[in-house]
Amino acid sequence: MAILVKNIKQLVQVEERPMIWRAGKEMQTLHKIEDAYLLTEGEKIIDFGKMSDFSPTILSKIKEKIEEIDATGRFVFPSFCDSHTHIVYAGSREIEYVDKIKGLSYEEIAKRGGGILNSAKRLSEASEEELYNAAWARLQEMASLGTGAVEIKSGYGLTTETELKMLRVIRELRKNSPLIIRSNFLGAHAVPLHYKGKQQEYVDLIINEMIPMVAAEELADFIDVFCDKGFFTVEETERILMQGMKYGMRPKIHANELDYSGGIQVGVKYNALSVDHLEYTGDEEIAHLLDSETMPTFLPGAAFFLGMIYGPVRKMIDAGLPIALASDYNPGSSPSGNMQLILSMGCIKYKMLPEEAINATTINSAYAMGISDIAGSIAKGKMANFYITKPIPSLEFMPYAFGSNKIEQVFLKGAKL
């Protein structure tokens, strides 16, 4: 199928020469075409431009049936790229939500066997089919809200058997879903209760058993560690990352959510694709990130849900850094995969301009999951992942109307969802 979208009020995030990210002041740059058209064939974008430059001869080389869509009064955006999620899980954790309302901290809930350990217990009891069906429904909802690419992490298994179970579910989702999916092995998400006081033994299990078995089945693109206060130390993180890299997995880090942990520095040291959370980021961390290839990624949904401080996004952009935003969709600290809401939070809570927040949820978040060559912008040859809005007055309306779904039609790999 070929798709011709005509009379687009504004075609947003177009690139003649695709970039890998936008940083600093460049994050305010967002290329747009007024009164535009977009042409796709199969799974790819093949042409776009102003309606005044459109000629029927452009269609002469199309071999497939062409569906024409009139987008008068509507905007077209590239799909969101959500570079940090935990959507393979069993059951919700609304009781802990009430505990948070009563004043218990994230760490206090974790020490009582809640949090990640609660999800690990439930996941061990669920079948692969149950996990797949639940995650599939979450993916469908995310796609309907504009997400076209997602990174999914393991980390609710915490045993070799259950971590592999999670990763196999992710593999099946990747095989069957129209979304672009990347897989992340996060065995170092928490320390199981039966390893309490024996954390080094659990780290050894990850290194000597889990990573080789994950690699043997080619189940993960990335290796991740929760390097933070009360979880894994810098030294433990380094050992795990080095083993993952040995088996071809690029590092990513959960860092500095709870304190200044050294996670950002170790991420940069090992050329992590991204360091995520970053509520506690100071001048030293910013200095390490500058001139690195590591994408600072913020998860405003988690900070909002947990009532945490918000990281210094404005300061980091002004220092010249790129910023990505992702949902952190998970049952305990961010039970939403709505990237329209994340876009709004970027503006409301981090004081990002709409253009900066759009870059942070498209091209920069595509980089943070290693797919900026195929996603994150409207460019010839990239995947035809885009959405058409309802009639809206302006680009700024997208983050402004934070409680509404502004999307009318979604297209993934050139097909209507």
N, C-alpha and C positions, 0 to 999 in steps of 0.2 A: 504493500500500500504506500502511496505517496500522499503527502498532506500539503496543501497550499493554504496558508492563513493570510487573508487579505485585509486591507483597511485597518491595520493595527494602529490604535491610537498612539502607542509608544512601545517599541521593541527595545527591551532593556538588557544591558550587560552584553553588548555586541563587541566582537573582537575580530579585526582583520588579521592581526598577528597575535595569537594567543599568548598570554602571560601565565607564569606559574603561580604568582600571587601579587597582591598589592600591599604596600607597606607605607607607614608614615603618612605624609600628606597625600600620597598617591591613593590612599584609601578613600579620599573624597572624589576620585575620578570614577565616573560611571558612564560609559559610552551608550548613547541611546539614539534611536532613529524614530522621528515622528512620521506618522502616516506611512507605515511600513508593511512589507510582506515577509513571510518566512516560508521556505520550501524545504521539505524533507522527502527522502526516498529510502525505503527500507528502515534501517535503524539510525540513519545518519542525517545530519543537516547538510544540505547541498548548496543552498543559496539564501540570501536575504538582501534587503535593500529598501529604498524608498519606492512607494507605489508609482511615483512619477517616472521611475526608471524601469518599471516592470513591463515586459513585453510577452505576449503569448508564445513567442519563439523560445523563450526560456524553458517552456514545457516540452519542447519538441524531442528532447533526448530522454524524457522520462518513459520508461518501459512499463511501469506499473499503472494500475488504475489510480486516478487522482481524486482525492476528496477535497473539496473547496470549503473553507470556513470563513465566514464574514465576521471579523472581530471589531467592527465599528464600536467606538467608545470604550474599548477594552485594551488592557496592557498584556504583553507577553513577556514572561520572565523565564530564565533557565531554572530548572528545578533546584530546590534546596539540596545541599549535601550535608548530611548529618554524620559527623565524623566521630561521634562518641555515644554509643548506646549499649545497653545491657538487656535487650528485649527477649532473650531466651530465659524465661524464668517460670516458676510454678507458683501461682497464687499471689495475691496482693498482701500488703502489710499495713492495712488501715488502723490496726490496733496500735502499732508503733506511732502512727500519725497522731493518735490521741495522746500517747505518752509524750510526744514532742509538745503538744498543746499544753500539757500539764507541767512542762518545764524540764523534762529530761533531755540531756545532751545526746548527740550522736554517739559519743564515746561511751556514755553510761548505758545506753541501749545495747551497744555492741558487747559490753562486758557482761550483761545479763543473758547473753546468748541470742540477742536479737540482731537486727541489721543483716549483714551479709551471712552470718551463721544461720539465721532463721531461713533465709532463702536457700542456703545450701542443704539444710535438712529437707525442705519441701521438694527441692529438685531431685534429691536422691530417691525420693519415693515416686516420682513421675516417670512415665514411659517416654521414649523418644517421640512417639506419635502424639501424645498429649502436649509435649513441649512444642513440637512443630506446629500443631494446630493453633495453639495460643499465640505463638510468635507470628504465624501467618496473618492472623486477624489484626495484630498490632501493625504489621507491615502495611496491610491494606489501608488501615486508618491513616497512617503516616503519609502514604502515597496520595490519598485523597486530599490531604492538607498541603500538598506541594512538594514533598520530599521524593527525590529521584535516585538518591544514593545514600547508603547507610553502612557504617562500620558497626559490627556486632562483636561484643567481647564475651569470652567465657568468664569464669571466676565465681560462679555459684555452685561449682562442683566440689572443689577442694580435696578431691581424691582423684587418683589417676583415672579410674573407671568413669566417674561422673563428669570430669572435665572433658574426656574424650566424647562422652555422650552429648554434651553441649555442642562441641565443635562439629560433630557429625550432623546435628540438627542444623547448624549454621550452613554446613555444606549443602544440605538438601534445600534449604531456603534459597541459597545462591543459585542452585541448579534450576529451580522452578519459578522464581520471582522475576518480574520484569525490572525490578530495581537493580542498580549496581550495588553489589554487596562485597564487603571486605571483612575478613575474619581475624580476630585478635585473641591470642592465648594469654589469659590473665589468671593463671594458677596462683600467682602471688597477689591475690585480692584480699585475703585475710588468713589468719592462722587458725586451723580447725581446733575445736575445744580439746580433742584428745592429744594435741601437740602443745598444749599450754605448758610452758616451762621448758619446752623442747623445740623451740622455733628453728634452731639450726638444722635439726633433723628434717623438718618440713621443707626447708630450703634445699637440703640435699635431695629430698624426694623429687622436688620440681626439676632440679638440675639433672639428676642421674636417671630418672625414670620418665617423668612426664614429658619433658622437652623432646627426648629422642623418639618417644612413641607418637607425639603430635607430628613431628617431622616425618616419621616413617609413613604416615597416612596423608601427608601434605595437607594438613587441616588448618593451618594458620599462616596469614601473611605477616603478622606482627607479633612481637613479644612485649608484654606489658607488666608493670609492677606498681603496686600502691605504696610508693615511697613517701611515708608520712608518719607523723607522731602517732605512736601506738600500733603501727603496722610494720613495715619493713624498713630497715636501716639503709643508709647509702651503701655500706659494704655488702650487704645482702643483695641489694639491687644490682650492684655491679656484677656480682657473680652470676646472677640470673640472666642479665642482659648479655653478658659475654657468651654464655652457653647458647642462648637463643640466636645470637648473631652467627655463631659457629654453624648452626643448622639453617641459616638463610632467612631468619626472621628479623625484620627491621625493628629497632626499639621504639616504644612509646612509653610515656610515664604518666601515672596519676601522681601529681605533685602539689605540695604546699596548699592543700585544702584546709588542713587543721592547724598548721604552724609553718614556720620557716624550717623546712626539713632537709634542704640540700638536694631535693629531687630535681629542681630545675637545672642545677649545675651538673648533676650526673647525667641528666638527659642530654644536655649540650655536649658533654664530654664524649658520649657514645653516639652522637649524631642521631638522636631520636627524631623521628618524623614530626612528632608533636609532644608537648608537655601540657597536661590538661588539669583544670580546676584553677589553681594559681591565685586563690584568694589572698595568700600571703606572699607578695612579690615586692621586693624592695630594690634599691639602686644596684646592689651587687648582682641580683638576679637579672635585672634589665641589662647590665653590662655584659653578662655572659650570653644573653640571647642575641644581642646585637652582633651582626656579621656571622651568625650561625645559620644553619639550614633547618632549624627547628621552629615549628609553628606554635606560638603561644595560643592555647585554646581555652576559652572561658565557657562555663556551663551555668548560665544565669538561673536556669530552672532549679538546680540543686541549691544554689545560694539562697534563692527565694523561698524554697520549700523548707529548708533547714533554718532559716532566719540568720544566716551567716553574713559576715561582711562581704562587700563586693570588691573584687580586685581592682587595681589601678589601671583600668583600660585606657582612660584618657591620657594618663601620664606616659604609658607605653607607646601609644600611637604618636604622641608628640615627640617621643625620643627616637622615632623612626622605625618602630617595629611593625610587622604585620600582626593582625589579630584574626582568629577564627572563633566562631560561636557554634556550639552544638547543644543537643538537648539533654544528654545524659539520661535518656529514658530508662528508668529502672523502677522496681517496686517500692524501694525504701526512701529514696531522697529526691527523685524527680519523676513522678509517675505520669509523664506526658511526653509525647513525641511530636508536639505541635510546633513546627519550626516557624510558623507565622507568629506565634507567641514569643518565641526566642528572638525573632527579629525585633519585635516591639520592646522586649526587655533590654536588648542592646541599646536602644535609644533612651528608654525611660530610666534604667538603672545605671548604665555606664556612660550616659550622655554622648553616645555615638550619633553622628549625623545619619540620616536615612541611607545615604550613599555608602557610608562606612559600614553600616550594619548589613546592607545587601552584599557588599564585597565579603564580609565576614561569614556570611551564611551560604555563599556560592563559591567563588573562585578560591578564596583562602581555605574554606573548609574542605574543598575538593583536594587541595594540596595536602591538607592534614590527614587525608586517607589515601594519598598516593595516586589520585586519579585526575589531576588537573589537565592531563593531556586529552581526556575524553569527556570531561564534565565541568560544570561550574560556570559556563558562559555560552553565549550563542556564537558559534564559530563554525566555519565550513569543515566538515570531517568529524566534528564532535558528535557524541550521541545525541539523538533527538529526544532529549528529556526536557520538557518545558511545560508551563501551564498558562492558560488563558484566564485572566481575571473576569469577574463580573464587571459591568460598567462602573468605573471609579473615576473620581475627578482628577487625581494626580498620583505621582509616584509616592509622595509623602503619606498618602492615605493608607498605604500598605502597613507601615508600623503604627500609624495613628489609631486606626480602628482595631485595637488589640483584642477585642472580644468577639470579632466577627470572622467568619470564613469568607475571604474575598475571592475565592477561586471558583470558576465555573466549569472548566474542563482541564483535565490532566492528560499528558501524553508521555509515555515512557517507551524508549526504544522505537519511537516513531508510530506507536499504536495508542489509541485512546484507551484510557483505563476503564 
